[in-house]
Amino acid sequence: MEVHRCRFVDYVPSAINALAFAPNTTRPVLACGRANGDIELWNPKHEWTLEKVIPGGKNTSVEALAWAHQTVLTEDEDFWDSEKEKQAAIKKLTKTPPRLFSAGLNAVVTEWDLTSLKPKRSVDSHGGAVWCMATNHANTVLAVGCEDGCVRLFDIADGELAFIRSFDKQRTRILSLAWSQDDKTMVTGSANSSIYKWDVEHGRVVSRMTVERVPGEDTLVWSVKILSSGDIVSGDSLGHVKFWDGATTTMIHSFNSHGADVLCLAVGRDGTTVFSSGVDRKCNQYRLVDQPAPKMSGKNGKNGTINGKTEMVTKWVLSGSRRFHSHDVRAMTMDESRNVDALVSGGVDVSMVVCTASQFTGINQRRIPYVPQRPVISISKSTRLMLCRQANGIKVWRLGKSASPIQPFSDFEIGAHMDLIEPQQAILEMNFRDDRNLTASAMSEDGHWIAVADIEEVKLFRIDENPSLPGQLIVKKQKSFPGVRGTGAHLLAFTPDNSRLVVASTDSTVVIVDISQWESRKFDVLAKFSQHRGVGSKAAGSMDVDGDEQEAAGGDGHVETIISMAVSADGQWLATGDTKNRIFVFNLDTVQHHATLPTFDAPLTALHFHPYSPVLVVPTASNVFYVFNVETRLMSDWSREYSSDKTFPTKFLAFKDKIQGVAFNPARKHTLIVWGANYMCHVDLNLGVGDRNAALSVGKRKRDEQIKEERRKQQRERRMMKYADNGALSAPDLENGEAVVVLEKKNGKKVRKVLTDDFLETREAEVNFQVLHKFQPLMFVDFLDDNSLVVVELPFVKILSSLPPSYYRASYGT
């Protein structure tokens, strides 16, 4: 097989600036804010699944995130006619989805619509850049620390976002803040070597704590937290982590455990565990432990004892230290509840790292892949063009061509390089001046159309070659293209005949636009489907899974974000999926809703049609994929029998990286390749799953016949050992000089088989899931033609070259 291994794509992920878990009163969600303004929403279930990405924009770096989920009524007791009415209101309030707020150096506090992924409302901070932000424990007030030295309070009760008042102004910016458990006091860290304790009701300082400083320089208190006991923890630019008595504001303990700035802290719910990290990349754990009291010299009693018993005192100790990141750690958060038990950190090296909080020093960390979890690459197979979307632009390459091989591909070494007669070439780059980051892009099969979108509008461009200057392109924006009028798009796709553009809009409507009459500047909207808005899906048929027709998932009034979309190769079928796991199939010939797929337990991660049949493959976050015939509304026989976490190979299900896409080789129509960030897996749909405990890892193979024979001998020995371990035979029997094994069938009947090479190869074929880890991390995988595979990788070395130098401290003798 010919593989186009592409490492030239100019895609650089953005640094992580903020992390925040949703409150414990709602479902577990992690918000990850990046330096380019994007906010990712992650679900810890199924080994961390990306749900949505809220797009950022120019100069909208996210410096602070805060969740709010109000569960306390703000009305007086006299407002309610009965206790039953009050309890009903509390129940309704609890079921309300959480609210997400963000702020940054643009001096704007924004609440986000988590369905359309647009700003819901925004207010000015009234104090310049926002460095920190936190909600009180009642989730009714939002506190914001500003550049001008003021803490400002905003009312967020009952869906509001309105300015209340400011605290007394300080002469330095507010870098960090935290609320007390009773919401009556607040602690802030400043850029003047000071920590202030505030009376929230009056907005005045009641106490001041001072940290060490270098002569001539102020120390920056980057992070402060208040423990459940009321004690205070701070991290500063000298690398110190300090513990303060919350009542007397005197220092209890100080750790000089970091070599540079401590940028972030995370604390446990019970107030006995604290984590710190920062510029030196170390992540330290501190625990509150009981220790014998120090010995006291005196005449009465024994030293350190009371009535003959050893006196114990509590003391903070540095209990563990690990290093997960290659650069500065800017954010850290912790969730010990709901079976999440996670400590999450992120920073300049663009990767989120998840560690088990309760076993910080004993269990390996999980590094979330930094490659995009949603597709940013599209290809035109007939013209060999590849498009990659950046935050504010796109770039198009023409893939290279290799010389025709003089021998079959099967005779090549795996990984052998082929000479290029035409190298890849960047032919088009478009940068947009809009302040909003791009959310979607697509390229038509003939390479003449490119569509891009943000959360506000969809743009369409016609690409033609300049007839007078061969090799140069003419790009024309279709100004008469109506888009979706007032809304942007989360996903875009062209039909294979290049005549229609499918738009999954930000208001969860699927729009079909005719672009075939572009020369007359006519773009007709052929249809609008509102199934993802909970409208109009019950009238159509639903998929059959096990002989029983499934109830349609739509028509329930729920509006959900569309996260996946696919168009069949013949242009007849369109499939779309949303965050509620609803998958709808539309017939583009009749322009009608055709069917609704059943809802799966695990979130879907992609949708892909087979190139030669109306077969839809649906991968999920559990690494189980399902195969449907959309025309007959039936699940395939293979999927009906094998698509289950009780049937798929356990090694494949154990992969932490989710299936991100599916590719089909036109030369082998009954096979498919599912791929994730660090693997590709070949599956033959004509075969069963095979041995559940086997997933063949394909590595380098030698074509030499002598090595082949040696491998067969080793396989024979392993098989014999396996049969012996299973109790089939204690040792191989010999009949006429041949090894014979006894196999036990499902009905209990035993069959004798001669152990030949053909038999071994047949048994080896039963390992259907063949995994390859050679190419990683993967951004995109698809076939151009028969046995011609395109693989786009994003090596971390390439990202490192674009990052600033990491912290280094020379030691003596180095």
C-alpha positions in Angstrom: 0.0 0.0 0.0 1.2 3.5 -0.9 1.2 5.9 2.0 1.4 9.7 1.7 2.9 10.6 5.0 2.3 14.3 5.5 4.1 16.2 8.2 4.1 19.6 6.4 0.8 20.8 7.7 1.2 24.1 9.5 -1.1 23.6 12.5 0.0 24.7 16.0 -2.4 24.1 18.9 -2.8 27.0 21.4 -1.5 27.1 25.0 -3.8 26.3 27.9 -4.5 29.3 30.2 -7.4 28.2 32.3 -9.2 25.0 33.6 -12.4 24.7 35.5 -14.7 21.9 36.5 -18.5 22.4 36.6 -20.0 22.4 40.2 -20.8 19.1 41.9 -24.5 19.8 41.6 -24.5 19.1 37.9 -23.0 16.6 35.6 -19.1 16.5 35.3 -17.8 18.8 32.6 -14.3 20.4 32.3 -13.8 23.7 30.6 -10.4 24.3 29.0 -9.6 27.9 28.0 -6.8 28.5 25.4 -4.7 31.4 24.5 -6.4 31.8 21.1 -9.8 32.3 22.8 -11.2 28.8 22.2 -12.9 27.0 25.1 -13.1 23.2 25.0 -15.7 21.3 26.9 -14.6 17.8 28.0 -16.6 15.0 29.4 -14.6 12.8 31.9 -16.7 9.8 31.0 -15.3 7.2 28.5 -11.7 8.3 29.2 -12.2 12.0 28.4 -14.3 12.8 25.4 -14.4 16.2 23.7 -18.0 17.4 23.5 -17.8 20.9 22.1 -15.4 23.7 21.2 -16.5 27.3 21.8 -14.6 29.4 19.2 -12.6 32.3 20.3 -11.4 35.3 18.3 -8.7 37.9 17.9 -7.3 39.3 21.1 -9.7 37.1 23.2 -7.2 35.1 25.2 -9.0 33.3 28.0 -7.4 34.1 31.3 -10.2 33.0 33.7 -13.1 30.6 33.6 -16.0 30.1 36.1 -19.0 27.8 36.2 -22.2 28.6 38.0 -25.1 26.3 38.9 -27.6 27.9 41.2 -29.5 25.6 43.5 -30.7 28.1 46.1 -33.8 30.2 45.6 -33.4 33.9 46.0 -37.0 34.7 46.7 -38.3 35.2 50.2 -40.2 32.5 52.0 -43.4 34.6 51.7 -43.2 34.5 48.0 -44.3 30.8 47.8 -47.9 29.8 48.4 -46.9 26.3 49.6 -44.0 24.1 50.4 -44.8 21.9 47.4 -44.5 24.9 45.1 -41.2 25.8 46.6 -39.8 22.3 46.3 -40.9 22.2 42.6 -39.1 25.4 42.0 -35.9 24.1 43.6 -36.2 20.9 41.5 -36.6 22.9 38.3 -33.6 25.1 39.3 -31.4 22.1 40.0 -32.2 20.6 36.5 -31.2 23.9 34.8 -27.9 23.4 32.9 -24.8 25.1 34.4 -23.6 28.5 33.1 -20.1 29.2 31.9 -18.3 32.5 32.2 -15.0 33.6 30.7 -12.9 36.7 30.9 -9.5 37.9 29.7 -7.3 40.8 28.8 -9.9 42.3 26.5 -11.8 43.6 29.7 -15.0 41.7 28.9 -16.9 39.2 31.0 -18.8 36.8 28.7 -21.5 34.2 29.4 -21.7 31.5 26.7 -24.6 29.8 25.1 -23.5 26.2 25.4 -25.7 25.0 22.5 -25.1 27.6 19.8 -21.6 28.2 21.2 -22.1 32.0 20.8 -21.8 34.7 23.5 -25.1 34.8 25.4 -24.4 38.1 27.0 -21.3 40.2 27.7 -20.5 43.0 30.2 -17.5 45.3 30.6 -15.3 44.7 33.6 -15.2 48.4 34.3 -11.6 48.0 35.3 -9.5 46.9 32.4 -8.0 43.4 31.8 -9.4 40.6 33.9 -6.8 38.4 35.6 -9.0 36.2 37.8 -12.6 35.3 38.4 -14.6 33.1 40.8 -18.3 32.5 41.8 -19.4 32.3 45.4 -20.5 29.0 46.8 -24.2 29.9 46.4 -23.5 30.5 42.7 -25.3 33.8 42.8 -22.4 36.3 42.7 -19.4 36.5 40.3 -16.2 38.2 41.6 -13.8 39.6 39.1 -10.2 40.8 39.7 -9.1 43.6 37.4 -6.0 45.4 36.2 -7.0 48.6 38.0 -6.7 47.0 41.4 -10.4 46.6 42.1 -12.5 43.5 42.8 -15.9 43.9 41.2 -19.0 41.9 41.9 -21.6 40.9 39.4 -25.1 39.5 40.1 -25.6 36.2 38.3 -28.6 34.9 40.3 -31.7 33.8 38.3 -29.9 34.1 34.9 -28.7 37.6 35.4 -25.3 39.2 34.6 -25.3 42.7 36.0 -22.7 44.8 37.8 -23.4 45.2 41.6 -20.4 47.2 43.1 -16.7 47.5 43.5 -14.4 46.9 46.5 -12.0 49.5 47.7 -9.4 50.2 45.1 -5.8 49.0 45.6 -2.7 50.4 43.8 -1.9 47.2 42.1 -3.6 44.7 39.9 -5.6 41.7 41.4 -4.0 38.5 40.1 -6.0 35.9 42.1 -9.0 35.6 44.4 -11.0 33.0 46.4 -14.2 33.0 48.4 -14.6 31.6 51.9 -16.9 28.8 52.6 -19.6 31.1 54.1 -19.2 33.7 51.2 -18.7 36.4 53.8 -15.0 37.0 53.2 -12.7 36.9 50.2 -9.0 36.6 49.8 -7.1 38.2 46.9 -3.5 38.0 45.7 -1.9 41.1 44.3 1.2 42.2 42.4 2.7 44.1 45.4 3.8 41.2 47.5 0.5 41.3 49.5 -2.5 39.1 50.1 -5.6 40.9 51.2 -8.6 39.5 53.2 -11.8 41.3 52.5 -15.2 41.8 54.1 -17.5 41.1 51.2 -20.5 43.0 52.7 -18.6 46.3 53.0 -16.0 45.8 50.4 -13.1 46.7 52.7 -9.8 45.1 53.7 -9.8 43.5 57.1 -6.3 42.1 57.1 -3.2 42.0 55.0 -0.5 39.3 54.7 2.9 40.0 53.2 5.2 37.6 51.4 8.9 37.8 50.9 10.3 40.0 48.2 13.5 40.6 46.4 15.0 44.0 47.0 13.8 46.4 44.4 11.1 44.0 43.1 7.5 43.2 44.0 6.5 39.6 44.4 3.5 38.5 42.4 0.9 36.3 44.2 -0.3 34.3 41.3 -2.7 32.1 43.1 -4.7 31.9 46.3 -7.1 29.3 47.7 -9.2 29.0 50.9 -9.5 25.6 52.5 -12.6 24.1 54.0 -11.0 24.8 57.5 -10.7 28.5 56.6 -7.0 28.5 56.2 -5.4 30.2 53.2 -2.9 28.9 50.7 -0.8 31.1 48.3 1.6 30.6 45.5 3.9 33.4 44.4 6.6 34.4 41.9 9.5 33.4 44.2 8.4 29.8 44.0 7.0 29.7 47.6 3.8 27.9 48.6 2.6 29.4 51.9 -0.1 28.3 54.4 -1.8 31.0 56.5 -4.1 30.8 59.5 -7.5 32.1 58.2 -8.5 33.6 61.5 -5.3 35.4 62.6 -3.8 35.7 59.0 -0.4 34.5 60.4 1.8 32.2 58.4 1.6 28.5 59.4 4.1 27.0 57.1 6.2 27.9 54.0 7.6 25.6 51.3 10.3 26.7 49.0 9.6 23.8 46.8 9.6 25.4 43.3 12.4 26.9 41.4 10.3 29.6 39.8 6.9 31.1 39.8 4.0 29.1 41.3 1.2 29.9 38.8 -1.6 27.6 40.0 -3.0 25.8 43.0 -5.7 23.1 43.4 -7.2 22.0 46.7 -9.2 19.0 47.9 -12.7 19.3 49.2 -11.8 18.1 52.7 -9.0 20.7 53.0 -6.2 18.2 53.6 -4.7 18.0 50.2 -3.1 20.8 48.1 -1.4 20.7 44.7 0.9 23.4 43.2 2.6 23.9 39.9 4.1 26.6 37.7 7.1 27.7 35.6 9.5 24.9 36.8 7.0 22.3 35.5 6.9 20.4 38.8 3.6 19.4 40.3 3.8 19.1 44.0 1.4 17.5 46.5 1.1 18.7 50.1 -0.9 16.8 52.8 -2.0 17.7 56.3 -0.8 14.9 58.5 -0.6 14.2 62.2 2.9 14.2 63.8 4.2 13.9 67.3 4.5 17.3 69.0 8.1 18.6 69.2 9.9 17.8 72.5 9.7 20.4 75.2 12.2 20.6 77.9 10.7 21.0 81.4 10.4 19.6 84.9 6.8 18.4 84.7 6.0 15.2 82.8 7.7 13.6 79.9 8.8 15.5 76.8 6.0 15.8 74.2 3.5 13.8 76.3 0.3 14.5 78.2 -0.7 12.0 80.9 1.7 9.5 79.4 0.3 9.8 75.9 2.2 11.3 72.9 0.7 14.6 71.9 -0.1 14.9 68.2 -0.2 18.0 66.1 -1.3 18.6 62.5 1.3 19.8 60.0 1.6 20.4 56.3 4.2 18.2 54.5 5.4 17.9 50.9 4.2 14.4 50.2 5.0 14.0 46.5 6.3 15.6 43.4 6.0 14.7 39.7 6.8 16.4 36.4 4.2 16.0 33.6 4.8 18.9 31.3 7.7 20.2 29.2 6.9 23.9 29.7 5.2 26.2 32.1 2.0 24.9 33.8 -0.5 27.7 33.8 -3.7 26.1 35.0 -4.7 23.3 37.4 -8.0 22.0 38.7 -9.3 19.1 40.7 -12.5 17.1 41.0 -12.7 14.4 43.6 -16.4 13.6 43.2 -18.7 11.6 40.8 -16.2 8.9 40.2 -14.0 11.4 38.3 -11.1 11.6 40.8 -9.0 13.7 38.6 -6.3 16.3 38.8 -6.0 18.1 35.5 -3.2 20.4 34.5 -2.2 22.3 31.3 0.0 25.1 30.1 2.4 26.2 27.3 3.0 22.7 25.9 -0.6 22.7 24.7 -1.5 19.3 26.2 -3.9 18.5 29.1 -2.6 15.9 31.5 -5.0 14.0 33.7 -3.8 12.2 36.9 -5.7 10.3 39.5 -5.9 12.7 42.4 -6.3 10.2 45.2 -3.2 8.2 44.0 -1.1 11.1 42.7 2.3 9.4 43.2 1.3 5.8 42.4 -0.5 5.8 39.0 0.7 6.9 35.6 -0.8 10.1 34.1 -2.9 10.3 31.0 -1.9 12.8 28.4 -4.9 14.0 26.3 -3.8 14.1 22.6 -3.1 17.7 21.4 -4.2 17.0 17.9 -7.7 18.3 16.9 -10.5 16.0 18.0 -12.8 17.4 15.3 -11.7 17.4 11.6 -9.8 20.4 10.4 -8.6 18.7 7.2 -10.5 17.9 4.0 -9.3 16.5 0.7 -10.3 16.4 -2.9 -9.5 12.9 -4.1 -9.8 13.5 -7.8 -7.5 16.6 -7.8 -5.2 15.4 -5.0 -5.7 18.6 -3.0 -5.7 18.9 0.8 -7.1 21.7 2.8 -6.2 22.5 6.4 -8.1 25.1 8.6 -6.3 27.3 11.0 -7.9 29.7 13.5 -8.0 32.6 11.1 -7.3 31.1 7.7 -6.9 28.1 5.5 -4.1 26.6 3.4 -4.3 24.2 0.5 -1.6 21.8 -0.8 -1.3 19.6 -3.8 -0.1 16.2 -2.8 3.1 14.8 -4.3 3.4 11.9 -6.7 5.8 9.0 -6.4 7.4 7.0 -9.2 5.5 3.9 -10.4 6.9 0.9 -8.5 8.7 -1.7 -10.5 7.5 -4.4 -8.1 4.3 -5.1 -6.2 3.7 -3.2 -2.9 3.7 -6.6 -1.1 7.4 -7.0 -1.9 8.3 -3.7 -0.2 9.5 -3.4 3.4 6.9 -1.8 5.6 8.0 1.9 5.9 10.2 1.8 2.8 10.5 5.3 1.2 9.5 5.8 -2.4 11.1 8.5 -4.6 8.9 11.5 -5.5 8.7 12.7 -9.0 6.4 15.6 -7.9 6.8 16.9 -4.3 3.9 18.4 -2.4 3.2 22.1 -3.1 1.3 24.8 -1.2 -0.9 26.3 -3.9 -3.2 28.6 -1.9 -3.3 30.4 1.5 -6.2 32.6 2.6 -6.2 34.6 5.8 -9.3 36.4 7.0 -9.5 39.7 8.8 -12.5 38.8 10.9 -12.1 38.9 14.7 -13.8 35.5 15.1 -12.0 32.2 14.8 -13.1 29.8 12.1 -15.4 26.9 13.1 -15.8 24.9 9.9 -14.3 24.5 6.4 -14.9 22.2 3.4 -13.5 21.7 -0.2 -15.5 20.3 -3.1 -14.5 17.1 -4.8 -13.5 19.0 -8.0 -11.4 21.5 -6.0 -13.3 24.5 -7.4 -15.2 25.4 -4.2 -14.1 26.3 -0.7 -16.5 27.2 2.1 -15.5 28.5 5.5 -17.6 29.6 8.5 -17.4 31.1 11.9 -20.2 31.5 14.4 -21.7 34.5 12.6 -21.5 33.8 8.9 -20.7 31.3 6.1 -18.5 32.3 3.2 -18.2 30.6 -0.2 -15.3 31.0 -2.6 -14.9 29.9 -6.3 -11.4 28.7 -7.2 -10.3 28.6 -10.8 -7.0 28.5 -12.6 -5.8 31.7 -14.3 -6.0 30.9 -18.1 -3.3 33.5 -18.9 -1.0 32.4 -16.1 -1.0 28.6 -15.7 -0.3 27.5 -12.2 -1.8 30.6 -10.6 -5.3 30.5 -9.1 -8.1 33.1 -9.1 -10.2 33.2 -5.9 -13.6 34.9 -6.1 -15.8 35.3 -3.1 -19.5 34.7 -3.9 -20.9 37.9 -2.4 -24.4 36.9 -3.5 -24.2 33.7 -1.4 -26.8 34.2 1.3 -25.3 31.8 3.8 -27.7 31.0 6.5 -28.6 34.6 7.1 -27.6 35.7 10.6 -26.1 32.4 11.7 -22.7 30.7 11.2 -22.0 27.0 11.0 -20.4 24.2 13.1 -19.9 21.9 10.1 -19.8 22.2 6.3 -19.8 19.6 3.5 -20.2 19.6 -0.3 -22.1 16.8 -2.1 -19.8 14.7 -4.4 -21.3 16.2 -7.5 -20.3 19.7 -6.4 -23.8 21.0 -6.8 -24.9 21.5 -3.2 -23.5 22.8 0.1 -24.7 21.3 3.4 -24.5 23.7 6.4 -25.0 22.6 10.0 -25.8 26.0 11.4 -25.1 27.3 14.9 -28.9 27.2 15.6 -28.8 23.4 15.1 -30.6 23.6 11.7 -29.3 21.6 8.7 -29.5 23.7 5.5 -29.2 22.5 1.9 -28.0 25.2 -0.5 -28.0 24.7 -4.3 -24.7 26.2 -5.7 -25.1 24.8 -9.3 -26.4 28.1 -10.6 -23.6 30.2 -9.3 -22.8 31.8 -12.6 -26.2 33.5 -12.5 -25.5 34.5 -8.9 -28.4 32.3 -7.8 -28.1 30.3 -4.6 -31.4 28.6 -3.6 -32.0 27.1 -0.2 -33.5 23.7 -1.1 -34.4 22.6 2.5 -34.0 23.3 6.2 -34.1 20.4 8.6 -34.9 21.1 12.3 -34.6 17.6 13.7 -31.7 18.6 16.0 -34.0 21.3 17.4 -36.4 18.6 18.5 -38.9 19.3 15.7 -40.3 17.0 13.0 -38.5 13.7 13.4 -41.3 11.4 14.6 -43.0 11.4 11.3 -40.1 9.6 9.6 -39.0 6.0 10.1 -36.6 4.9 12.7 -33.8 2.4 12.5 -34.3 -1.3 13.3 -31.7 -2.9 15.6 -32.8 -6.2 16.8 -36.0 -6.8 14.9 -37.9 -4.2 16.9 -38.4 -0.7 15.6 -36.8 1.9 17.8 -38.6 5.0 19.0 -37.5 8.2 17.2 -35.1 10.2 19.3 -36.2 13.6 18.1 -39.4 15.6 18.5 -38.7 16.1 22.2 -38.0 19.9 22.0 -34.4 19.6 23.0 -32.0 21.8 21.0 -28.5 20.2 20.7 -25.3 21.2 19.0 -24.5 19.3 15.8 -21.1 17.8 16.1 -20.8 15.3 13.2 -21.9 15.1 9.6 -21.3 12.9 6.5 -22.5 12.8 2.9 -22.6 9.5 1.0 -20.3 9.0 -2.1 -23.3 9.0 -4.5 -24.8 12.2 -2.9 -28.1 10.6 -2.0 -27.7 10.3 1.8 -26.8 12.8 4.5 -26.3 11.8 8.2 -25.9 14.2 11.1 -25.3 13.7 14.8 -25.5 15.9 17.9 -24.3 16.0 21.5 -27.4 14.2 22.7 -26.4 11.2 20.5 -29.3 11.7 18.1 -28.4 10.7 14.6 -30.7 11.6 11.7 -30.5 10.4 8.1 -31.8 12.5 5.2 -32.5 11.6 1.6 -30.9 14.4 -0.6 -32.7 13.1 -3.7 -36.2 13.7 -2.2 -34.8 16.3 0.2 -36.7 14.7 3.2 -35.9 13.2 6.5 -35.5 9.5 6.0 -34.7 7.8 9.3 -33.5 8.1 12.9 -30.8 5.9 14.3 -31.1 4.4 17.8 -29.3 6.3 20.6 -26.1 4.7 22.0 -24.8 4.7 25.5 -21.5 6.2 24.5 -21.2 9.5 22.7 -20.6 9.3 18.9 -17.2 10.5 17.7 -17.7 10.5 13.9 -19.9 9.6 11.0 -18.7 8.0 7.7 -20.4 6.5 4.7 -19.0 3.5 2.7 -17.9 4.7 -0.7 -19.8 2.0 -2.7 -22.9 1.3 -0.6 -25.5 3.1 1.6 -23.7 1.9 4.7 -23.1 4.3 7.5 -20.4 3.6 10.2 -20.9 5.2 13.6 -17.8 5.1 15.9 -18.5 5.9 19.6 -16.4 7.0 22.6 -16.4 3.4 23.9 -14.3 2.4 20.8 -17.3 0.3 19.6 -18.5 1.1 16.1 -21.8 0.3 14.5 -22.6 -0.4 10.9 -26.1 0.6 9.4 -27.7 0.2 6.0 -29.5 3.6 5.9 -31.5 2.6 2.8 -33.1 -0.4 4.4 -33.0 1.2 7.9 -31.4 -1.9 9.3 -28.2 -2.6 11.3 -25.9 -4.8 9.4 -25.6 -8.5 10.3 -22.0 -8.0 11.3 -22.8 -5.2 13.6 -25.8 -6.9 15.0 -23.7 -9.8 16.0 -20.4 -8.2 17.0 -20.9 -4.4 17.8 -20.8 -4.6 21.6 -18.3 -3.9 24.3 -18.9 -7.6 25.3 -17.7 -8.8 21.9 -15.0 -6.4 20.6 -11.4 -7.3 21.4 -10.6 -6.2 24.9 -7.2 -4.7 23.9 -8.9 -2.5 21.3 -11.6 -1.4 23.8 -8.9 -0.5 26.3 -7.3 2.1 23.9 -7.7 5.5 25.7 -7.6 7.4 22.5 -11.0 7.5 20.9 -11.9 6.6 17.3 -11.7 9.9 15.4 -12.4 8.7 11.9 -13.0 5.9 9.4 -11.3 5.3 6.1 -12.2 2.8 3.3 -9.8 1.3 0.8 -11.5 1.1 -2.6 -9.4 -1.9 -3.5 -10.8 -3.9 -0.5 -14.5 -2.9 -0.3 -15.3 -5.2 2.6 -12.6 -3.7 4.9 -12.3 -0.4 6.8 -9.7 1.4 8.9 -10.7 3.1 12.1 -8.1 5.5 13.5 -7.4 7.5 16.6 -4.7 9.9 17.6 -2.0 7.1 18.1 -3.2 4.1 16.1 -4.9 2.8 13.0 -6.9 -0.5 13.1 -7.7 -2.6 10.1 -11.1 -4.5 10.3 -12.5 -7.0 7.8 -16.3 -7.0 7.9 -16.4 -10.4 6.1 -14.8 -11.9 9.2 -15.9 -12.2 12.8 -14.2 -10.4 15.7 -12.0 -13.5 16.4 -10.2 -14.0 19.7 -11.4 -11.3 22.1 -8.0 -11.3 23.8 -6.1 -10.7 20.6 -5.5 -7.5 18.6 -2.7 -8.0 16.2 -0.1 -5.3 16.3 1.4 -4.9 12.8 5.1 -3.9 12.9 8.0 -4.2 10.4 8.0 -7.5 8.5 10.8 -9.0 6.6 10.0 -10.4 3.2 12.9 -12.9 3.3 11.6 -16.4 3.0 14.0 -17.8 5.6 12.7 -15.3 8.2 9.2 -16.2 7.3 9.9 -19.8 7.9 11.4 -19.0 11.3 8.4 -17.0 12.3 6.1 -19.8 11.3 8.0 -22.2 13.5 7.7 -19.7 16.4 4.0 -19.3 15.7 3.6 -23.1 15.8 5.3 -23.3 19.1 3.2 -20.5 20.6 0.0 -22.2 19.3 1.0 -25.5 20.9 1.7 -23.7 24.2 -1.7 -22.0 23.9 -3.5 -25.3 23.3 -1.6 -26.9 26.2 -2.6 -23.9 28.5 -6.2 -24.3 27.5 -6.2 -28.0 28.4 -6.6 -29.2 24.9 -3.4 -31.3 25.1 -0.6 -31.6 27.5 1.8 -31.9 24.6 1.3 -32.2 20.8 0.4 -35.7 19.5 2.4 -37.0 16.6 0.6 -38.9 13.8 2.9 -40.0 10.9 5.4 -37.4 11.8 2.9 -34.5 11.9 1.8 -32.4 14.9 -1.9 -32.9 15.7 -4.0 -30.7 18.0 -7.4 -31.4 19.5 -9.9 -28.5 19.2 -13.1 -28.3 21.2 -16.1 -26.8 19.4 -18.9 -24.8 21.0 -21.1 -27.9 21.2 -18.4 -29.7 23.2 -17.3 -32.0 20.4 -13.6 -32.5 20.0 -12.0 -32.4 16.5 -8.4 -33.4 15.6 -6.6 -31.1 13.3 -3.2 -31.4 11.6 -1.0 -28.5 12.6 0.1 -27.3 9.1 1.2 -23.8 8.0 -2.2 -23.3 6.2 -4.0 -24.1 9.4 -1.8 -21.7 11.3 -2.4 -18.9 8.8 -6.2 -19.6 9.0 -6.0 -19.3 12.8 -4.0 -16.1 12.5 -6.6 -14.6 10.2 -9.1 -15.0 13.0 -7.3 -12.0 14.7 -9.4 -9.5 12.7 -8.5 -6.3 14.5 -5.0 -5.5 13.2 -3.5 -2.4 14.8 -0.7 -0.2 13.6 1.1 2.3 15.8 3.7 3.5 13.2 2.0 6.8 12.4 1.3 9.2 15.3 -0.1 11.5 16.4 -2.7 11.5 13.6 -4.7 14.5 12.4 -6.3 12.8 9.4 -6.4 9.5 7.6 -8.2 8.7 4.3 -7.7 7.0 0.9 -7.1 8.9 -2.3 -7.4 5.8 -4.5 -6.9 2.0 -4.5 -4.2 1.3 -2.0 -3.2 4.9 -1.8 -3.5 6.2 1.8 -3.1 9.8 3.1 -1.8 10.1 6.6 -1.4 13.5 8.3 0.8 13.6 11.4 1.6 16.4 13.8 4.8 15.4 15.7 5.4 17.1 19.0 8.9 18.0 17.8 7.3 20.4 15.3 5.2 22.0 18.1 8.3 22.3 20.3 10.0 24.4 17.6 7.3 27.0 17.9 7.2 27.2 21.7 9.4 29.5 23.9 12.3 28.0 25.8 11.3 26.0 28.9 12.6 26.7 32.4 16.2 25.6 33.0 18.2 26.1 36.1 21.9 25.2 36.0 23.2 23.2 38.9 26.8 23.1 40.1 29.1 21.1 37.9 26.9 21.3 34.8 
